[in-house]
Amino acid sequence: MKTHGMFGTKIYGAWAHMKARCYNKNVERYKNYGGRGIKVCDEWRDDFMAFYQWAIKNGYQDSLTLDRKNVNGDYEPSNCRWVTKETQANNTTRNHYISYKGETKTIAEWARVKGIPYKALFKRINDGWEVEKALNTEYRPNSRKVAYKGETKTIAEWARTKGIKYDTLKQRINKYHWDIAKALETP
């Protein structure tokens, strides 16, 4: 019996992992694939060389990953492609999409287009901002204003005034939810 000699290669790994996600209940990601009914077509399931030949004809490169165009569809020639990790990250069931002026993109894509950090745009949307305002409000880091004893300053300004590291003060207020007096008065 002749073997293909591809065991251990990246392309063989893509084929083996594709099958494992769909058929091995012990694989962590099975629930998102086989557990949702995603299958591998008969042509590829037990024939690595059929998968290999399709992959080479369809742009396979070691730097690309196997992606299903329709995230709810099976692994089959008409639904698969080789893409960058960035493209694949924008094609998952976890993504949140925003439509604006006739264009629909993920939050990550809009963040890149608009020059807004992903976390900032995600927070705006999550906080209920209208899409137009969320996408078109200039991002100004460190601009949150905080009032204390009749004065209003940004967190950065308060940090300088009180001699507290900016990151420390920001964490006290945003992460640990300290009230402003405790955040500014604690050494």
N, C-alpha and C positions, 0 to 999 in steps of 0.2 A: 504494500500500500504506500503510495506517494503522499507526502505531506507538503503543505504549502510553505513551511518554514517561516511563517509570519508571527508565530506565538511570541509575545513579549514586545511587539511593535505597537506604536500608538494606534494605528488603524485597527489592529486586532483587538486592542483594549476597548476601542469605541464599540465594536461589534459585540464583544463579550459583556460589557457593561449595559448596553442597550437591552440585551436579552435578560440579564440579571434583574434589571429594574422592572421588567415586564413579567417575569416568571418565578423569581425566587422570593418567596414570602419572608425570608430571613434578611433580605437586603433592606436597609433603613428607608430608602426612597421608593420601595415597592408600593406603598400606599398611594403615592402620587402618580403611579404608572399602571402596573398590573392591577392594583387595587381599584383603580378607576376604569378598568376595562381596556387599557391601552395594550395592544398586541404588536408583535413583529410579523410582517407578512410571511407567507409560506415560502416565498422565493429566498428570503434571507435567513429565516429562523435556524435552519440546520445546514446552511451552505455559506460558509465564510467567503469562499471565492466569488460567489454571485454578488455578495455585498461589496467585496473588494473591487470587482470590475465596475459596478455601478459607481462606487466612490471615486475611483480614478477618472472615470468619464465625466463626473459631475463636480470637479474642482477640488478634490481632496488635497489638503496640505496639512502638515503636522501642526501648524499654528492655528488651524481652524477646529471647530467643534461641530458635532452632529446635532442638527436642530430640526424639529418638526414645525413646518409652517403653521399648521393648525394644531395648537397645543392639546386639543381634544381628539385629534386623529391618531391613527396607528403609524408605526414605523413602516413605511413603504416608499418605493421610489418617487411616487408623485407627491408625497407629503414631506420629504426630507431634503435637506440642503446642508452645505458646509458653510459656516458663518464664523465671524469673530466672536469672542466672548462677550463683547459689548452688545452686539446684535442679539445674541442668545439671551442675555440678561433682560432685554426689552421684550422678550417673547415668552413670558411665563404667566401662569395663572395668578401669581401674587402681585403683578403690576397693577398700578392704579393709573387709569387713563384720564386725560383732560382734553376736552375739545374746545378750541378757541379759533374763531374766524375760519371755520370750515376745515381746520386741521386737527387731527387727533394724535396725540403723542403721550408717552408715559411721563410721569413727573420727572424722572431722571433726564429724559430727552429735552423736555421744556426747560429744565434747570440749566442744561448745557447751552441751549439756544439763547436763553435770556441772561446768562451770566450770573445766575443766582445759585448759591450753594444748595445742593439737594435737600439737606436737612431743613434749611430755612423755608424753601418752597413747600416741602411736605408739611411743615408746621403751619404755614399760612393756610393751606388747603384744609388741613385737619381742624384748624381753628374756625373754619367756616367762612373764610374770605371768599368773595366773589372771584371767579377765575380771572377776569380782566384786571382787577386790582392786584391779585396775587402775582400775576405775570408781569405787570407793568410798574409796580411800586419799586423804586430803586432800593437795592439792598445796601444797607448801611450798617456794617457790623459795629457793635459796641454803642449803638445809638439809643438803647432803651433808657428812658428817663425814670428816675426814682426820687420821690420826695422824702425828705427827712428834716425835721425841725424847721419847717418853713422854707427850705431850700430845695430846688429841683436840679439834679445833675444826672449825667449819664453814669453808668456803673464805672466806666473807665475814669471819669472825673472824680467820683467818690473814692475810688481806689487810690488815686494820686493824692487827693486831699487828706485821706486818713492814713496814708502810708501802708496800705494793704496791697498785696499782689493782686492784680486784676483777676487772674484765674481763680484765686482763692475766693475773692468776693463774689465773682460770677457764680461759682459753685454753691456758695452759701445761699444765694438768693434763688437761683434757678434749679439747682439739683436737690439741695437739702430743704428748700422752701423756708429758710429762716426769715423772720420778719426783719425789716430793714434796720431797726434799732439794734437787734442782736448781731446782725451781719456786720454792721459798721463799728459797734462798740467792743466786739470780742477781739482781743489782740491776735 
